[in-house]
Amino acid sequence: MSDRAFWSAVRYISVFFVSNLPFYIYAFFDITREFAPIAITYLYVIIWPMFGVFNSFAYFRPKYLSYRTKNPDKSLIFCLCIVLDIDLGSWLSRSDESVPPSVAELIDDDDLGSPLFQEEAGFSGRSTL
């Protein structure tokens, strides 16, 4: 158990270090009063907000490995979707029921006679009938 806890801690620390590495480099340039290369600035702006994504990799790894060992016949993508609670069923089995109806199908012929569908009756309070 202590070996697993050790590697889990190493993963969390490395995620923290990797996501903050561009900041450390950028801060070094700032301390030396030099302009950071534009590539470092772009890396800082892109990678630093992704700390949560990197952290989720470390957080969901034990759950993924546990599910994968219990279900070795399942594919990698299927196991990831189960662990991350992503439903791909609606994307894979697209039927006519999942396609939203058009506006013309939602409006009944009886509704067309109502004042809301007349030119100004719905807004001015005057009736055109």
MMTF fields as JSON, N, C-alpha, C and O atoms, coordinates in Angstrom:
{
  "mmtfVersion": "1.0.0",
  "mmtfProducer": "UNKNOWN",
  "numBonds": 515,
  "numAtoms": 516,
  "numGroups": 129,
  "numChains": 1,
  "numModels": 1,
  "chainsPerModel": [1],
  "groupsPerChain": [129],
  "chainIdList": ["A"],
  "bondAtomList": [4, 2, 8, 6, 12, 10, 16, 14, 20, 18, 24, 22, 28, 26, 32, 30, 36, 34, 40, 38, 44, 42, 48, 46, 52, 50, 56, 54, 60, 58, 64, 62, 68, 66, 72, 70, 76, 74, 80, 78, 84, 82, 88, 86, 92, 90, 96, 94, 100, 98, 104, 102, 108, 106, 112, 110, 116, 114, 120, 118, 124, 122, 128, 126, 132, 130, 136, 134, 140, 138, 144, 142, 148, 146, 152, 150, 156, 154, 160, 158, 164, 162, 168, 166, 172, 170, 176, 174, 180, 178, 184, 182, 188, 186, 192, 190, 196, 194, 200, 198, 204, 202, 208, 206, 212, 210, 216, 214, 220, 218, 224, 222, 228, 226, 232, 230, 236, 234, 240, 238, 244, 242, 248, 246, 252, 250, 256, 254, 260, 258, 264, 262, 268, 266, 272, 270, 276, 274, 280, 278, 284, 282, 288, 286, 292, 290, 296, 294, 300, 298, 304, 302, 308, 306, 312, 310, 316, 314, 320, 318, 324, 322, 328, 326, 332, 330, 336, 334, 340, 338, 344, 342, 348, 346, 352, 350, 356, 354, 360, 358, 364, 362, 368, 366, 372, 370, 376, 374, 380, 378, 384, 382, 388, 386, 392, 390, 396, 394, 400, 398, 404, 402, 408, 406, 412, 410, 416, 414, 420, 418, 424, 422, 428, 426, 432, 430, 436, 434, 440, 438, 444, 442, 448, 446, 452, 450, 456, 454, 460, 458, 464, 462, 468, 466, 472, 470, 476, 474, 480, 478, 484, 482, 488, 486, 492, 490, 496, 494, 500, 498, 504, 502, 508, 506, 512, 510],
  "bondOrderList": [1, 1, 1, 1, 1, 1, 1, 1, 1, 1, 1, 1, 1, 1, 1, 1, 1, 1, 1, 1, 1, 1, 1, 1, 1, 1, 1, 1, 1, 1, 1, 1, 1, 1, 1, 1, 1, 1, 1, 1, 1, 1, 1, 1, 1, 1, 1, 1, 1, 1, 1, 1, 1, 1, 1, 1, 1, 1, 1, 1, 1, 1, 1, 1, 1, 1, 1, 1, 1, 1, 1, 1, 1, 1, 1, 1, 1, 1, 1, 1, 1, 1, 1, 1, 1, 1, 1, 1, 1, 1, 1, 1, 1, 1, 1, 1, 1, 1, 1, 1, 1, 1, 1, 1, 1, 1, 1, 1, 1, 1, 1, 1, 1, 1, 1, 1, 1, 1, 1, 1, 1, 1, 1, 1, 1, 1, 1, 1],
  "groupList": [{"groupName": "MET", "atomNameList": ["N", "CA", "C", "O"], "elementList": ["N", "C", "C", "O"], "formalChargeList": [0, 0, 0, 0], "bondAtomList": [1, 0, 2, 1, 3, 2], "bondOrderList": [1, 1, 2], "singleLetterCode": "M", "chemCompType": "L-PEPTIDE LINKING"}, {"groupName": "SER", "atomNameList": ["N", "CA", "C", "O"], "elementList": ["N", "C", "C", "O"], "formalChargeList": [0, 0, 0, 0], "bondAtomList": [1, 0, 2, 1, 3, 2], "bondOrderList": [1, 1, 2], "singleLetterCode": "S", "chemCompType": "L-PEPTIDE LINKING"}, {"groupName": "ASP", "atomNameList": ["N", "CA", "C", "O"], "elementList": ["N", "C", "C", "O"], "formalChargeList": [0, 0, 0, 0], "bondAtomList": [1, 0, 2, 1, 3, 2], "bondOrderList": [1, 1, 2], "singleLetterCode": "D", "chemCompType": "L-PEPTIDE LINKING"}, {"groupName": "ARG", "atomNameList": ["N", "CA", "C", "O"], "elementList": ["N", "C", "C", "O"], "formalChargeList": [0, 0, 0, 0], "bondAtomList": [1, 0, 2, 1, 3, 2], "bondOrderList": [1, 1, 2], "singleLetterCode": "R", "chemCompType": "L-PEPTIDE LINKING"}, {"groupName": "ALA", "atomNameList": ["N", "CA", "C", "O"], "elementList": ["N", "C", "C", "O"], "formalChargeList": [0, 0, 0, 0], "bondAtomList": [1, 0, 2, 1, 3, 2], "bondOrderList": [1, 1, 2], "singleLetterCode": "A", "chemCompType": "L-PEPTIDE LINKING"}, {"groupName": "PHE", "atomNameList": ["N", "CA", "C", "O"], "elementList": ["N", "C", "C", "O"], "formalChargeList": [0, 0, 0, 0], "bondAtomList": [1, 0, 2, 1, 3, 2], "bondOrderList": [1, 1, 2], "singleLetterCode": "F", "chemCompType": "L-PEPTIDE LINKING"}, {"groupName": "TRP", "atomNameList": ["N", "CA", "C", "O"], "elementList": ["N", "C", "C", "O"], "formalChargeList": [0, 0, 0, 0], "bondAtomList": [1, 0, 2, 1, 3, 2], "bondOrderList": [1, 1, 2], "singleLetterCode": "W", "chemCompType": "L-PEPTIDE LINKING"}, {"groupName": "VAL", "atomNameList": ["N", "CA", "C", "O"], "elementList": ["N", "C", "C", "O"], "formalChargeList": [0, 0, 0, 0], "bondAtomList": [1, 0, 2, 1, 3, 2], "bondOrderList": [1, 1, 2], "singleLetterCode": "V", "chemCompType": "L-PEPTIDE LINKING"}, {"groupName": "TYR", "atomNameList": ["N", "CA", "C", "O"], "elementList": ["N", "C", "C", "O"], "formalChargeList": [0, 0, 0, 0], "bondAtomList": [1, 0, 2, 1, 3, 2], "bondOrderList": [1, 1, 2], "singleLetterCode": "Y", "chemCompType": "L-PEPTIDE LINKING"}, {"groupName": "ILE", "atomNameList": ["N", "CA", "C", "O"], "elementList": ["N", "C", "C", "O"], "formalChargeList": [0, 0, 0, 0], "bondAtomList": [1, 0, 2, 1, 3, 2], "bondOrderList": [1, 1, 2], "singleLetterCode": "I", "chemCompType": "L-PEPTIDE LINKING"}, {"groupName": "ASN", "atomNameList": ["N", "CA", "C", "O"], "elementList": ["N", "C", "C", "O"], "formalChargeList": [0, 0, 0, 0], "bondAtomList": [1, 0, 2, 1, 3, 2], "bondOrderList": [1, 1, 2], "singleLetterCode": "N", "chemCompType": "L-PEPTIDE LINKING"}, {"groupName": "LEU", "atomNameList": ["N", "CA", "C", "O"], "elementList": ["N", "C", "C", "O"], "formalChargeList": [0, 0, 0, 0], "bondAtomList": [1, 0, 2, 1, 3, 2], "bondOrderList": [1, 1, 2], "singleLetterCode": "L", "chemCompType": "L-PEPTIDE LINKING"}, {"groupName": "PRO", "atomNameList": ["N", "CA", "C", "O"], "elementList": ["N", "C", "C", "O"], "formalChargeList": [0, 0, 0, 0], "bondAtomList": [1, 0, 2, 1, 3, 2], "bondOrderList": [1, 1, 2], "singleLetterCode": "P", "chemCompType": "L-PEPTIDE LINKING"}, {"groupName": "THR", "atomNameList": ["N", "CA", "C", "O"], "elementList": ["N", "C", "C", "O"], "formalChargeList": [0, 0, 0, 0], "bondAtomList": [1, 0, 2, 1, 3, 2], "bondOrderList": [1, 1, 2], "singleLetterCode": "T", "chemCompType": "L-PEPTIDE LINKING"}, {"groupName": "GLU", "atomNameList": ["N", "CA", "C", "O"], "elementList": ["N", "C", "C", "O"], "formalChargeList": [0, 0, 0, 0], "bondAtomList": [1, 0, 2, 1, 3, 2], "bondOrderList": [1, 1, 2], "singleLetterCode": "E", "chemCompType": "L-PEPTIDE LINKING"}, {"groupName": "GLY", "atomNameList": ["N", "CA", "C", "O"], "elementList": ["N", "C", "C", "O"], "formalChargeList": [0, 0, 0, 0], "bondAtomList": [1, 0, 2, 1, 3, 2], "bondOrderList": [1, 1, 2], "singleLetterCode": "G", "chemCompType": "PEPTIDE LINKING"}, {"groupName": "LYS", "atomNameList": ["N", "CA", "C", "O"], "elementList": ["N", "C", "C", "O"], "formalChargeList": [0, 0, 0, 0], "bondAtomList": [1, 0, 2, 1, 3, 2], "bondOrderList": [1, 1, 2], "singleLetterCode": "K", "chemCompType": "L-PEPTIDE LINKING"}, {"groupName": "CYS", "atomNameList": ["N", "CA", "C", "O"], "elementList": ["N", "C", "C", "O"], "formalChargeList": [0, 0, 0, 0], "bondAtomList": [1, 0, 2, 1, 3, 2], "bondOrderList": [1, 1, 2], "singleLetterCode": "C", "chemCompType": "L-PEPTIDE LINKING"}, {"groupName": "GLN", "atomNameList": ["N", "CA", "C", "O"], "elementList": ["N", "C", "C", "O"], "formalChargeList": [0, 0, 0, 0], "bondAtomList": [1, 0, 2, 1, 3, 2], "bondOrderList": [1, 1, 2], "singleLetterCode": "Q", "chemCompType": "L-PEPTIDE LINKING"}],
  "groupTypeList": [0, 1, 2, 3, 4, 5, 6, 1, 4, 7, 3, 8, 9, 1, 7, 5, 5, 7, 1, 10, 11, 12, 5, 8, 9, 8, 4, 5, 5, 2, 9, 13, 3, 14, 5, 4, 12, 9, 4, 9, 13, 8, 11, 8, 7, 9, 9, 6, 12, 0, 5, 15, 7, 5, 10, 1, 5, 4, 8, 5, 3, 12, 16, 8, 11, 1, 8, 3, 13, 16, 10, 12, 2, 16, 1, 11, 9, 5, 17, 11, 17, 9, 7, 11, 2, 9, 2, 11, 15, 1, 6, 11, 1, 3, 1, 2, 14, 1, 7, 12, 12, 1, 7, 4, 14, 11, 9, 2, 2, 2, 2, 11, 15, 1, 12, 11, 5, 18, 14, 14, 4, 15, 5, 1, 15, 3, 1, 13, 11],
  "groupIdList": [1, 2, 3, 4, 5, 6, 7, 8, 9, 10, 11, 12, 13, 14, 15, 16, 17, 18, 19, 20, 21, 22, 23, 24, 25, 26, 27, 28, 29, 30, 31, 32, 33, 34, 35, 36, 37, 38, 39, 40, 41, 42, 43, 44, 45, 46, 47, 48, 49, 50, 51, 52, 53, 54, 55, 56, 57, 58, 59, 60, 61, 62, 63, 64, 65, 66, 67, 68, 69, 70, 71, 72, 73, 74, 75, 76, 77, 78, 79, 80, 81, 82, 83, 84, 85, 86, 87, 88, 89, 90, 91, 92, 93, 94, 95, 96, 97, 98, 99, 100, 101, 102, 103, 104, 105, 106, 107, 108, 109, 110, 111, 112, 113, 114, 115, 116, 117, 118, 119, 120, 121, 122, 123, 124, 125, 126, 127, 128, 129],
  "secStructList": [7, 2, 2, 2, 2, 2, 2, 2, 2, 2, 2, 2, 2, 2, 2, 2, 2, 2, 2, 2, 2, 2, 2, 2, 2, 2, 2, 2, 2, 2, 2, 6, 6, 7, 7, 7, 7, 2, 2, 2, 2, 2, 2, 2, 2, 2, 2, 4, 4, 4, 2, 2, 2, 2, 2, 2, 2, 2, 2, 2, 2, 2, 2, 2, 2, 2, 2, 2, 2, 2, 7, 6, 6, 1, 7, 2, 2, 2, 2, 2, 2, 2, 2, 6, 6, 7, 7, 7, 2, 2, 2, 2, 1, 7, 7, 4, 4, 4, 1, 7, 7, 7, 2, 2, 2, 2, 1, 7, 6, 6, 4, 4, 4, 1, 4, 4, 4, 1, 1, 1, 2, 2, 2, 2, 7, 7, 7, 7, 7],
  "xCoordList": [0.827, 0.0, 0.866, 0.516, 1.981, 2.818, 3.502, 3.774, 3.78, 4.383, 3.403, 3.794, 2.128, 1.106, 0.909, 0.737, 0.933, 0.778, 1.965, 1.806, 3.158, 4.35, 4.231, 4.471, 3.862, 3.767, 2.604, 2.669, 1.575, 0.473, 0.94, 0.607, 1.705, 2.249, 3.223, 3.239, 4.035, 4.966, 4.199, 4.599, 3.091, 2.273, 1.692, 1.729, 1.157, 0.575, 1.639, 1.391, 2.81, 3.883, 4.375, 4.64, 4.498, 4.954, 3.92, 4.287, 2.637, 1.594, 1.693, 1.56, 1.923, 2.074, 3.296, 3.24, 4.387, 5.626, 5.48, 5.881, 4.92, 4.785, 3.865, 4.158, 2.761, 1.833, 2.383, 1.973, 3.299, 3.87, 5.262, 5.826, 5.829, 7.16, 7.252, 8.221, 6.308, 6.408, 6.371, 7.004, 5.637, 5.615, 6.982, 7.429, 7.647, 8.971, 9.959, 10.751, 9.903, 10.799, 10.458, 11.348, 9.168, 8.727, 9.144, 9.574, 9.021, 9.396, 10.907, 11.352, 11.694, 13.137, 13.491, 14.32, 12.859, 13.102, 12.629, 13.258, 11.528, 11.01, 11.954, 12.156, 12.518, 13.44, 14.724, 15.275, 15.192, 16.42, 16.166, 17.082, 14.945, 14.55, 14.772, 15.079, 14.622, 14.708, 13.324, 12.482, 13.107, 11.843, 11.894, 12.869, 10.854, 10.784, 10.523, 9.814, 11.081, 10.766, 9.265, 8.588, 8.766, 7.328, 6.816, 5.67, 7.648, 7.244, 6.987, 6.048, 7.812, 7.604, 6.307, 5.561, 6.053, 4.809, 3.6, 2.632, 3.642, 2.529, 2.359, 1.237, 3.464, 3.376, 2.775, 1.959, 3.186, 2.656, 1.152, 0.402, 0.72, -0.699, -1.548, -2.711, -0.986, -1.752, -1.72, -2.762, -0.559, -0.421, -0.878, -1.482, -0.61, -0.918, -2.404, -2.716, -3.335, -4.749, -5.2, -6.281, -4.386, -4.756, -4.351, -4.303, -4.063, -3.663, -4.728, -4.397, -5.972, -7.05, -7.102, -7.414, -6.802, -6.78, -5.652, -5.853, -4.469, -3.346, -3.626, -3.275, -4.245, -4.572, -5.586, -5.519, -6.512, -7.495, -6.834, -7.291, -5.753, -5.029, -4.48, -4.574, -3.916, -3.37, -4.487, -4.334, -5.594, -6.683, -7.443, -7.779, -7.718, -8.513, -7.701, -8.288, -6.39, -5.552, -5.818, -5.986, -5.869, -6.151, -7.524, -7.672, -8.509, -9.842, -9.847, -10.501, -9.114, -9.014, -8.312, -8.785, -7.193, -6.46, -7.288, -7.23, -8.05, -8.912, -9.989, -10.242, -10.616, -11.656, -11.056, -11.665, -9.869, -9.215, -8.834, -8.949, -8.38, -8.028, -9.273, -9.214, -10.393, -11.635, -12.268, -12.995, -11.997, -12.571, -11.486, -11.393, -10.668, -9.571, -10.041, -9.297, -11.265, -11.762, -12.289, -12.523, -12.477, -12.987, -11.851, -10.682, -12.216, -11.207, -10.754, -11.396, -9.649, -9.08, -10.057, -10.281, -10.637, -11.562, -12.819, -13.327, -13.323, -14.525, -14.257, -15.089, -13.099, -12.756, -12.609, -13.063, -11.976, -11.856, -13.216, -13.455, -14.098, -15.439, -16.223, -16.965, -16.069, -16.759, -16.203, -16.967, -14.886, -14.258, -14.57, -14.824, -14.552, -14.821, -16.307, -16.692, -17.139, -18.598, -19.037, -19.814, -18.524, -18.891, -19.792, -19.437, -20.96, -21.917, -21.748, -22.12, -21.189, -21.034, -22.196, -22.244, -23.117, -24.237, -25.093, -25.549, -25.322, -26.162, -25.453, -26.114, -24.119, -23.391, -23.285, -23.315, -23.161, -22.957, -24.246, -24.238, -25.337, -26.615, -27.543, -28.44, -27.325, -28.13, -29.345, -29.207, -30.525, -31.758, -32.604, -32.232, -33.742, -34.635, -35.213, -35.576, -35.304, -35.847, -34.907, -35.356, -33.603, -32.652, -32.5, -31.907, -33.031, -32.956, -34.1, -35.253, -33.826, -34.904, -35.84, -35.403, -37.124, -38.08, -37.895, -37.359, -38.341, -38.256, -39.36, -40.286, -39.273, -40.252, -41.618, -42.633, -41.663, -42.943, -43.683, -44.913, -42.954, -43.585, -44.122, -45.029, -43.576, -44.009, -45.257, -45.957, -45.544, -46.683, -47.885, -47.81, -48.989, -50.233, -50.935, -50.678, -51.818, -52.598, -53.522, -53.805, -54.005, -54.888, -54.145, -54.75, -52.829, -52.038, -51.865, -51.695, -51.906, -51.689, -52.787, -52.564, -53.971, -55.058, -54.98, -55.76, -54.068, -53.983, -53.382, -52.666, -53.663, -53.157, -51.633, -51.08, -50.956, -49.493, -48.889, -47.806, -49.583, -49.053, -49.538, -49.128, -50.411, -50.838, -49.754, -48.895, -49.767, -48.671, -48.418, -47.31, -49.375, -49.124, -50.007, -49.881, -50.858, -51.831, -51.159, -51.622, -50.12, -49.462, -48.737, -48.529, -48.339, -47.538, -48.288, -48.022, -49.212, -49.888, -51.183, -51.71, -51.693, -52.941, -54.161, -55.277, -53.987, -55.116, -55.385, -54.454, -56.624, -57.024, -57.264, -57.869, -56.8, -57.011, -58.199, -58.541, -58.853, -59.993, -61.255, -62.319],
  "yCoordList": [-1.199, 0.0, 1.257, 2.243, 1.238, 2.429, 2.697, 3.85, 1.647, 1.82, 2.522, 3.406, 2.124, 2.782, 4.228, 5.101, 4.486, 5.867, 6.724, 7.9, 6.125, 6.847, 7.268, 8.43, 6.337, 6.663, 7.611, 8.417, 7.517, 8.48, 9.886, 10.853, 9.993, 11.298, 11.826, 13.025, 10.948, 11.363, 11.891, 12.885, 11.226, 11.698, 13.079, 13.946, 13.3, 14.604, 15.705, 16.811, 15.409, 16.408, 16.703, 17.857, 15.672, 15.9, 16.661, 17.469, 16.422, 17.2, 18.664, 19.554, 18.907, 20.283, 20.937, 22.091, 20.199, 20.754, 21.003, 22.062, 20.057, 20.201, 21.356, 22.124, 21.487, 22.567, 23.936, 24.946, 23.989, 25.272, 25.534, 26.598, 24.609, 24.804, 26.051, 26.798, 26.313, 27.56, 28.806, 29.812, 28.744, 29.883, 30.088, 31.225, 29.006, 29.123, 29.764, 30.627, 29.337, 29.908, 31.376, 32.222, 31.669, 33.049, 33.925, 35.062, 33.413, 34.167, 34.411, 35.467, 33.441, 33.635, 34.813, 35.649, 34.875, 36.002, 37.311, 38.352, 37.261, 38.47, 38.962, 40.166, 38.046, 38.423, 39.028, 39.972, 38.482, 39.006, 40.252, 40.769, 40.728, 41.951, 41.832, 42.82, 40.648, 40.426, 40.027, 39.561, 40.218, 39.79, 38.298, 37.792, 37.611, 36.175, 35.95, 36.738, 34.896, 34.585, 34.374, 33.906, 34.72, 34.639, 33.201, 32.984, 32.23, 30.821, 30.468, 29.734, 30.986, 30.728, 31.387, 30.822, 32.567, 33.256, 32.466, 32.311, 31.964, 31.163, 29.868, 29.482, 29.204, 27.985, 28.276, 27.508, 29.377, 29.768, 30.004, 29.544, 30.716, 31.059, 29.829, 29.76, 28.87, 27.686, 26.602, 26.029, 26.311, 25.16, 25.449, 24.583, 26.632, 26.894, 26.754, 26.199, 27.231, 27.018, 25.564, 25.215, 24.718, 23.318, 22.468, 21.242, 23.081, 22.339, 21.316, 20.197, 21.682, 20.761, 19.547, 18.445, 19.733, 18.609, 17.65, 16.436, 18.198, 17.351, 16.654, 15.488, 17.359, 16.795, 15.663, 14.675, 15.796, 14.726, 13.468, 12.363, 13.61, 12.429, 11.648, 10.421, 12.35, 11.684, 11.16, 10.112, 11.872, 11.487, 10.265, 9.376, 10.211, 9.116, 7.879, 6.851, 7.94, 6.803, 5.565, 4.487, 5.651, 4.433, 3.829, 2.608, 4.675, 4.178, 3.507, 2.484, 4.093, 3.513, 2.157, 1.19, 2.081, 0.82, -0.27, -1.432, 0.095, -0.871, -1.391, -2.594, -0.489, -0.906, -1.734, -2.7, -1.357, -2.058, -3.485, -4.397, -3.69, -5.05, -5.918, -7.13, -5.315, -6.085, -6.404, -7.39, -5.573, -5.752, -5.707, -4.724, -6.747, -6.713, -6.809, -6.455, -7.283, -7.422, -6.111, -6.03, -5.101, -3.804, -2.984, -3.153, -2.106, -1.281, -0.142, 0.167, 0.463, 1.57, 2.747, 3.313, 3.111, 4.247, 3.954, 4.836, 2.735, 2.383, 2.497, 3.017, 2.012, 2.088, 3.542, 3.903, 4.373, 5.789, 6.462, 7.26, 6.138, 6.739, 6.304, 7.102, 5.069, 4.589, 5.283, 5.737, 5.368, 5.975, 7.468, 7.991, 8.153, 9.588, 9.909, 11.077, 8.876, 9.016, 9.815, 10.764, 9.409, 10.02, 9.054, 7.89, 9.526, 8.688, 8.882, 9.923, 7.883, 7.938, 7.27, 7.274, 6.706, 6.004, 6.887, 6.453, 8.117, 9.007, 9.433, 9.737, 9.463, 9.826, 8.648, 8.828, 7.446, 6.284, 5.785, 5.365, 5.821, 5.34, 6.52, 6.796, 7.193, 8.37, 7.896, 7.36, 8.091, 7.697, 8.932, 10.045, 8.725, 9.842, 10.457, 11.634, 9.678, 10.204, 11.206, 12.085, 11.085, 11.998, 13.302, 14.257, 13.347, 14.563, 15.484, 15.052, 16.717, 17.599, 17.948, 18.07, 18.108, 18.431, 19.867, 20.713, 20.12, 21.477, 22.327, 21.794, 23.622, 24.535, 24.314, 24.42, 24.013, 23.798, 22.589, 22.578, 21.579, 20.402, 20.68, 19.985, 21.686, 22.0, 22.871, 22.885, 23.592, 24.515, 23.813, 23.295, 23.794, 23.226, 24.263, 25.462, 23.771, 24.69, 25.553, 26.691, 25.036, 25.808, 26.992, 28.031, 26.845, 27.918, 29.101, 30.236, 28.842, 29.92, 30.971, 32.106, 30.621, 31.582, 32.432, 33.373, 32.132, 32.876, 34.257, 34.449, 35.223, 36.583, 36.683, 37.629, 35.741, 35.803, 35.655, 36.178, 34.94, 34.745, 35.798, 35.798, 36.7, 37.812, 38.881, 38.845, 39.813, 40.768, 41.582, 41.516, 42.344, 43.218, 42.889, 43.53, 41.952, 41.689, 41.234, 41.596, 40.48, 39.973, 41.038, 40.866, 42.14, 43.145, 44.433, 45.072, 44.828, 46.118, 45.993, 46.989, 44.783, 44.607, 44.775, 44.527, 45.188, 45.333, 43.994, 43.252, 43.688, 42.452, 42.696, 43.701, 41.796, 41.911, 41.109, 41.129, 40.392, 39.566, 40.347, 39.799],
  "zCoordList": [0.0, 0.0, 0.0, -0.648, 0.71, 0.773, -0.571, -0.905, -1.34, -2.657, -3.602, -4.363, -3.547, -4.378, -3.962, -4.812, -2.676, -2.193, -2.619, -2.945, -2.612, -3.038, -4.5, -4.828, -5.38, -6.797, -7.081, -8.01, -6.305, -6.452, -6.089, -6.773, -5.02, -4.621, -5.662, -5.942, -6.239, -7.292, -8.5, -9.105, -8.854, -9.978, -9.699, -10.572, -8.504, -8.173, -8.165, -8.645, -7.626, -7.604, -9.018, -9.356, -9.838, -11.211, -12.024, -12.877, -11.781, -12.462, -12.063, -12.903, -10.797, -10.325, -10.964, -11.39, -11.026, -11.587, -13.086, -13.571, -13.824, -15.282, -15.634, -16.549, -14.923, -15.259, -14.866, -15.438, -13.903, -13.488, -14.056, -13.803, -14.808, -15.371, -16.258, -16.122, -17.148, -17.924, -17.042, -17.363, -15.937, -15.018, -14.372, -14.222, -13.991, -13.382, -14.357, -13.977, -15.603, -16.619, -16.858, -16.95, -16.956, -17.166, -15.976, -16.171, -14.765, -13.575, -13.535, -13.087, -14.0, -14.057, -14.96, -14.602, -16.131, -17.028, -16.411, -16.599, -15.678, -15.044, -13.934, -13.781, -13.176, -12.093, -12.66, -12.094, -13.772, -14.377, -15.219, -15.859, -15.219, -15.95, -17.454, -18.12, -17.974, -19.415, -19.912, -19.145, -21.201, -21.784, -22.064, -22.621, -21.68, -21.936, -23.419, -24.044, -23.99, -25.387, -25.55, -24.635, -26.706, -26.95, -26.826, -26.43, -27.157, -27.018, -25.553, -25.247, -24.653, -23.215, -22.754, -21.955, -23.259, -22.89, -23.366, -22.622, -24.601, -25.115, -24.313, -23.985, -24.002, -23.197, -21.818, -21.308, -21.237, -19.923, -19.995, -19.134, -21.018, -21.15, -21.478, -21.079, -22.192, -22.587, -21.515, -21.196, -20.958, -20.065, -18.641, -18.009, -18.122, -16.723, -16.378, -15.325, -17.214, -16.864, -16.977, -16.503, -17.596, -17.755, -16.553, -16.661, -15.433, -14.236, -13.849, -13.457, -13.954, -13.607, -14.525, -14.074, -15.797, -16.731, -16.37, -16.316, -16.123, -15.722, -14.388, -14.206, -13.481, -12.177, -12.324, -11.592, -13.249, -13.448, -13.986, -13.693, -14.777, -15.232, -14.043, -14.003, -13.089, -11.906, -11.006, -10.378, -10.94, -10.049, -10.566, -9.784, -11.87, -12.42, -12.783, -13.122, -12.726, -13.097, -12.243, -12.814, -10.91, -10.131, -10.442, -10.496, -10.641, -10.968, -12.34, -12.538, -13.279, -14.623, -14.565, -15.161, -13.857, -13.771, -13.103, -13.505, -12.095, -11.422, -12.374, -12.432, -13.111, -14.064, -15.191, -15.65, -15.633, -16.74, -16.353, -17.172, -15.106, -14.675, -14.501, -14.711, -14.122, -13.978, -15.328, -15.454, -16.344, -17.674, -18.745, -19.48, -18.848, -19.825, -21.273, -22.187, -21.492, -22.859, -23.442, -24.648, -22.624, -23.093, -23.71, -23.362, -24.62, -25.279, -24.369, -23.365, -24.74, -23.973, -23.908, -22.838, -25.055, -25.112, -24.304, -23.611, -24.384, -23.623, -22.124, -21.38, -21.68, -20.255, -19.803, -18.718, -20.63, -20.292, -20.188, -19.283, -21.112, -21.081, -19.847, -19.274, -19.441, -18.241, -17.003, -16.151, -16.899, -15.723, -15.638, -14.553, -16.783, -16.795, -16.887, -16.926, -16.921, -16.968, -18.197, -18.096, -19.349, -20.623, -21.359, -21.543, -21.784, -22.485, -23.986, -24.528, -24.654, -26.1, -26.819, -28.049, -26.082, -26.686, -27.56, -28.618, -27.142, -27.936, -29.211, -30.204, -29.209, -30.422, -31.385, -32.602, -30.832, -31.683, -32.314, -33.471, -31.591, -32.121, -32.365, -31.567, -33.445, -33.78, -34.566, -35.665, -34.01, -34.682, -34.943, -34.57, -35.587, -35.889, -34.623, -34.618, -33.551, -32.303, -31.647, -30.913, -31.904, -31.276, -32.051, -31.549, -33.273, -34.073, -33.645, -33.644, -33.288, -32.847, -33.998, -35.142, -33.697, -34.762, -35.242, -34.526, -36.444, -36.968, -36.355, -35.744, -36.511, -35.926, -36.546, -35.857, -37.823, -38.497, -37.925, -37.897, -37.471, -36.886, -35.486, -35.028, -34.798, -33.439, -33.39, -32.378, -34.455, -34.468, -35.076, -36.19, -34.349, -34.853, -35.729, -35.631, -36.579, -37.418, -36.575, -36.951, -35.433, -34.56, -33.948, -33.687, -33.716, -33.124, -34.071, -33.624, -35.37, -36.338, -36.288, -36.707, -35.785, -35.68, -34.422, -34.276, -33.516, -32.269, -32.517, -33.5, -31.636, -31.827, -31.822, -32.383, -31.21, -31.193, -32.578, -32.84, -33.478, -34.81, -35.797, -36.958, -35.341, -36.194, -36.162, -35.281, -37.076, -37.216, -35.963, -35.43, -35.46, -34.322, -33.132, -32.089, -33.247, -32.194, -30.906, -29.824, -30.979, -29.787, -29.004, -27.803, -29.632, -28.968, -28.671, -27.654, -29.525, -29.327, -28.542, -28.047, -28.428, -27.71, -28.589, -28.133, -29.839, -30.749, -31.401, -31.713, -31.604, -32.239, -33.711, -34.084, -34.546, -35.99, -36.433, -37.616, -35.516, -35.883, -35.887, -36.176]
}
